[in-house]
């Protein structure tokens, strides 16, 4: 049995759907499309990309941090050793790109019986539909839950050869290559925040994706920037496709 993607519930989701509109409350006329906002304040200049308010700044620093919250984030639960797990082919502790989409989707085994699919902004419905179809075709007898958590999670990317050093300042886990190579996925505390960590190198350059509850997003971002000051960290803007 499979559930179609639904928005996250609770206060985080309500806060997550904070949007800016140009609606005229007196006439009810819409003067602009709704714009989604990350919990992380964007650095100037600010622009709108794929319906999200994002930073348009560009950094050439050797170590960069960027808010990637606009990425679609679809959460899956299924038996850890069942038919759905086998159909996905991504075990706990690993991340892999879906090659059928030119690597534009990242499938992450984030916990026992738990996965995330990251995709470009606006693709949550498509990613959820793919998981739903996969469940129907490969695991019809299993309980499979698919939930869109795009607006319930904050997502940050840090990139640069000093990224591991930055992480070591805030996280007690050994992230050396022999313990956490490219494609590794784990969950740990970063600056005291429960965080999912994914090693996802970019063109051979060390890079990590970090995601946490939306309410902790700004704190985690600020903690990373503060810890990276002596490493020359620079704030970079969001660039499509982002994944």
C-alpha positions in Angstrom: 0.0 0.0 0.0 1.3 3.4 -0.9 0.4 6.9 0.1 0.6 9.8 -2.4 2.8 12.7 -1.5 1.2 15.1 1.0 2.6 18.3 2.7 4.3 17.9 6.0 1.9 18.4 9.0 2.2 20.6 12.1 3.7 24.0 13.0 6.8 23.5 10.9 4.7 22.9 7.8 2.6 26.0 8.5 5.7 28.0 8.9 7.2 26.4 5.9 4.4 27.6 3.6 5.2 31.2 4.4 4.8 33.0 1.0 5.0 36.5 -0.3 2.2 37.5 -2.6 1.1 40.6 -4.4 -2.6 40.0 -3.6 -4.8 43.1 -3.1 -6.8 42.2 0.1 -9.4 44.9 -0.7 -10.2 43.6 -4.2 -9.0 40.0 -3.9 -7.0 40.5 -7.2 -3.6 38.8 -7.5 -0.8 41.2 -8.6 2.0 38.7 -8.3 2.6 34.9 -8.0 3.2 33.4 -4.6 6.9 33.1 -3.6 8.2 30.5 -1.2 10.8 31.4 1.4 13.6 29.4 3.0 14.0 29.8 6.8 17.6 31.0 5.9 17.6 34.7 5.1 19.0 35.2 1.5 22.1 37.3 1.0 21.7 40.3 -1.4 21.0 40.5 -4.2 17.7 38.6 -3.8 15.9 37.2 -6.8 13.1 34.7 -7.5 14.0 31.3 -9.0 11.5 28.5 -9.7 9.0 30.2 -7.3 11.5 30.6 -4.4 13.1 33.7 -3.0 16.9 33.0 -3.2 20.2 34.7 -3.0 21.7 35.8 -6.3 25.2 36.4 -4.9 28.2 34.6 -6.4 31.3 33.7 -4.5 34.7 32.5 -5.8 36.0 31.7 -2.3 37.7 28.3 -2.1 35.2 27.2 0.5 31.5 28.2 0.0 28.2 27.7 1.6 24.8 27.9 -0.2 21.2 27.6 0.9 19.7 24.7 -1.2 16.4 24.6 0.7 14.4 25.1 -2.6 15.3 21.6 -3.7 12.4 19.1 -3.7 12.7 16.7 -0.7 10.5 13.6 -0.7 10.6 11.3 2.2 10.0 7.5 1.9 9.4 4.9 4.6 9.3 1.2 3.7 10.6 -2.1 5.2 14.4 -1.9 5.3 14.9 -5.3 3.6 11.7 -5.5 1.6 10.8 -5.3 -2.1 10.7 -1.5 -2.2 14.2 -1.3 -0.7 15.5 -3.7 -3.4 13.7 -1.8 -6.1 15.4 1.5 -5.0 18.8 -0.2 -4.8 20.2 2.4 -2.4 21.1 0.9 1.0 21.2 2.7 4.4 24.2 4.9 4.6 24.6 5.5 0.9 23.5 8.0 -1.7 23.2 7.5 -5.5 22.0 9.5 -8.5 19.1 8.3 -10.6 20.9 7.9 -13.9 17.6 7.8 -15.9 17.3 11.5 -15.2 20.9 12.5 -16.1 21.7 12.4 -12.4 19.3 15.2 -11.6 17.7 13.2 -8.7 19.7 12.1 -5.6 18.3 9.1 -3.7 19.6 8.8 -0.1 19.4 5.9 2.3 19.1 8.1 5.3 18.1 5.5 7.9 16.9 1.9 8.3 13.8 1.7 6.2 14.0 5.4 5.4 15.0 7.3 2.2 15.0 10.8 0.8 14.8 11.8 -2.8 16.2 15.2 -3.7 15.2 16.8 -7.0 15.2 20.2 -8.7 12.8 22.8 -7.3 9.2 22.1 -8.2 9.8 18.4 -8.9 8.4 17.0 -5.6 5.2 15.8 -7.3 7.1 14.0 -10.0 9.5 12.4 -7.5 6.6 11.3 -5.3 4.7 9.9 -8.3 7.8 7.9 -9.3 8.1 6.4 -5.8 4.4 5.7 -5.8 4.6 3.9 -9.2 7.7 2.0 -8.1 5.9 0.8 -5.0 2.8 -0.3 -6.9 4.9 -2.2 -9.5 7.5 -3.7 -7.1 6.1 -3.7 -3.6 2.3 -3.9 -3.8 2.1 -5.9 -0.6 4.2 -3.6 1.5 3.3 -0.5 3.6 5.0 2.3 1.9 4.7 6.0 3.0 5.7 8.8 0.7 5.6 12.4 2.0 6.7 15.7 0.5 8.9 17.4 3.1 10.2 20.2 0.8 8.9 23.0 3.0 9.6 21.1 6.3 13.4 20.8 6.0 16.2 23.3 5.5 19.1 22.2 3.2 22.6 23.6 3.0 25.5 22.8 0.8 29.2 23.4 1.7 31.8 22.9 -1.0 35.6 23.2 -1.0 38.7 21.2 0.0 38.4 22.6 3.5 34.8 21.4 3.9 35.9 18.4 6.0 37.9 20.7 8.3 34.8 22.9 8.7 32.7 19.9 9.5 35.3 18.6 12.0 34.9 21.9 14.0 31.1 21.3 14.5 30.6 17.5 14.2 32.2 14.7 16.2 31.9 12.1 13.4 35.1 11.0 11.5 34.5 12.2 7.9 37.8 11.2 6.4 37.7 9.6 3.0 38.1 6.1 4.4 35.1 6.5 6.7 32.8 8.8 4.7 33.7 8.6 1.0 31.8 10.3 -1.8 28.2 9.0 -1.7 28.2 8.4 2.1 25.1 9.3 4.1 24.8 9.6 7.8 22.9 11.3 10.6 24.7 13.2 13.4 24.8 16.4 15.4 26.2 19.4 13.7 26.6 22.4 16.0 24.2 20.6 18.3 21.5 20.2 15.6 20.3 16.8 14.5 21.5 16.8 10.8 21.5 14.5 7.9 24.9 14.6 6.2 25.4 13.5 2.6 28.9 13.5 0.9 28.1 14.6 -2.6 31.3 15.9 -4.4 31.0 18.4 -7.2 33.3 17.8 -10.2 35.9 16.2 -7.9 35.7 18.9 -5.2 34.7 17.9 -1.7 31.0 18.8 -1.0 28.4 18.0 1.7 24.7 18.4 1.7 23.3 19.1 5.2 19.6 19.1 6.0 17.7 19.5 9.3 14.3 20.6 10.6 13.2 23.9 9.1 13.2 25.7 12.5 16.9 25.0 12.9 18.0 26.0 9.4 19.1 29.6 10.1 21.0 28.6 13.3 22.8 25.8 11.4 23.7 28.1 8.5 25.0 30.8 10.9 27.0 28.3 12.9 28.7 27.0 9.7 29.5 30.5 8.5 31.0 31.4 11.9 33.1 28.3 12.2 34.3 28.8 8.6 35.4 32.4 8.9 39.1 31.5 9.5 38.9 29.2 6.5 37.8 32.1 4.2 34.2 30.8 3.7 32.0 32.7 1.3 28.3 32.7 0.9 27.1 31.6 -2.6 23.7 31.9 -4.1 21.4 29.2 -5.3 21.9 28.0 -8.9 19.6 25.8 -10.9 19.2 22.8 -11.0 20.8 22.9 -7.5 21.3 19.1 -7.4 
